[in-house]
Amino acid sequence: VDCSDNNNNDESSSDAITTNSNNTISLDPPKVCPACGSSVVWDDNEQLNTSLSSSFFIPNTIRCNNAIPYDCGPRAITSLVHAFSRDALDVSGLSEAKLQQFRNTTTLLKYPHDLFDKLLLTNTNTTTNESNDTTDTTTTSEYWKEQITTDLPGWGPKSYQNLITSLERVANNGVSLQRALYSLGIRHVGKHTSELLASHYHTMDAFLQEATTTSDKNEAFQSLAEINGIGPIVIQSLQSFSQNQELVQ
């Protein structure tokens, strides 16, 4: 089962291997994702293969069909690595292991924007210590700085500050529309396709308007069919994205 949600058209497949009481191996594919319990779906890549060189072949793939990749553990990590990568938001200091730390041991991170919201915000949190009847006031960023540098192995003041500096650079300077679109991790929307989308929409607001305001979601993004390099597979992926308001928001 492919739980990785790879975003650049290349997907690997593997069979679920189980051993029964007779020590024989079953290669029967699973009916649900072993990571999150969602249904699985077979991708028929015949249409994609017809557009590729005859020397390159993408086999049919069974994959997790959870509409929210961030709700499936392995796909969530892969999606976060992709979003923060150099070709996308370009946030340094976030290895796959550190992202797994945040996901597995804290409530800090589900979506990429959570790091910006929680580590850079200065709104005030007030907590009351009932044992000595005292009140502590900290900002959101101060709270998470203490949690990360104190409780998580491998983190200290220097590595934490390096992460904050990288997040502030992105927050203050922004990223190009092409990289922002690429960071969304929409299936089949790689770097080249995101460049085509950026040239067509010019702003993120225009792209999101197409995703949210079209009454018939099957009609959304159909105008892209006129662009050389964007075919029905990409349009279907964009429509699937637009139908999931949690991802759009």
Residue pairs with C-beta under 8 A, 6 or more apart in sequence:
1 14
1 16
1 29
1 30
1 33
1 34
1 40
1 62
1 63
1 64
2 11
2 12
2 13
2 14
2 61
2 62
2 63
2 64
3 33
3 34
3 35
3 36
3 63
3 64
3 72
3 73
3 74
3 75
3 78
4 11
4 12
4 74
4 75
4 78
5 63
5 64
5 69
5 72
5 75
5 78
5 79
5 185
5 187
6 12
6 78
7 82
7 182
7 185
7 186
7 187
7 188
7 189
7 190
8 190
8 191
9 48
9 58
9 188
9 190
10 58
11 43
11 58
11 61
11 63
12 61
13 59
13 60
13 61
13 62
13 63
15 27
15 28
15 29
16 27
16 28
16 29
16 30
16 34
17 25
17 26
17 27
18 25
18 26
18 28
19 25
19 26
20 26
29 40
29 62
30 40
30 62
31 39
31 40
32 38
32 39
32 40
33 39
33 40
33 64
33 65
33 66
33 72
35 64
35 72
35 73
35 74
35 75
36 64
36 66
36 71
36 72
36 73
36 75
38 64
38 65
38 66
38 71
38 72
39 65
40 62
40 63
40 64
40 65
41 62
41 63
41 65
42 60
42 61
42 62
43 60
43 61
43 62
43 63
44 60
45 58
45 59
45 60
45 61
47 232
47 233
48 58
48 233
49 57
49 58
51 231
52 58
64 72
64 75
66 72
66 75
67 240
67 244
67 247
68 244
68 246
68 247
69 75
69 76
69 78
69 79
69 185
70 76
70 79
70 80
70 110
70 111
73 103
76 103
76 110
77 96
77 99
77 100
77 103
79 185
80 94
80 99
80 103
80 109
80 112
81 94
81 96
81 99
82 88
82 183
82 185
83 89
83 112
83 183
83 184
83 185
84 90
84 91
84 94
84 99
84 112
84 183
87 179
87 182
87 191
88 175
88 179
88 180
88 182
88 183
89 112
89 170
89 175
89 179
89 180
89 183
90 166
90 170
90 175
90 179
91 115
91 163
91 166
91 167
91 170
92 162
92 163
92 166
93 159
93 162
93 163
93 166
94 163
97 154
98 154
98 155
99 109
101 152
101 153
101 154
102 108
102 109
103 109
103 110
105 151
105 152
106 147
106 148
106 151
106 152
108 114
108 115
108 118
108 119
108 144
108 147
108 148
109 115
112 183
115 167
116 167
116 170
116 171
118 140
118 141
118 144
119 141
119 144
119 145
119 163
119 164
119 167
120 141
120 164
120 167
120 168
120 171
121 139
121 140
121 141
122 139
122 140
122 141
123 139
123 140
124 137
124 138
124 139
125 137
125 138
125 139
125 140
125 143
126 135
126 136
126 137
127 135
127 136
127 138
128 134
128 135
128 136
129 135
129 136
138 146
141 164
145 160
148 155
148 160
149 155
149 156
149 157
149 160
175 183
176 198
177 198
177 201
177 202
177 203
177 204
177 207
178 191
178 194
178 195
178 197
178 198
179 194
180 204
181 189
181 194
181 197
181 198
181 204
181 207
182 189
182 190
182 191
182 194
184 241
184 247
186 237
186 238
186 241
187 237
187 240
188 233
188 234
188 237
189 197
189 234
189 237
189 238
192 229
193 229
193 230
193 234
196 227
196 229
196 230
197 207
197 224
197 230
200 224
200 227
201 207
201 210
208 248
210 220
210 221
210 242
211 220
211 221
211 238
211 241
211 242
211 248
212 242
212 245
212 248
214 220
214 242
217 239
217 242
217 243
218 239
220 238
220 239
220 242
221 235
221 238
221 239
221 242
222 235
224 230
224 234
224 235
224 238
225 231
225 232
225 235
241 247
241 248
242 248
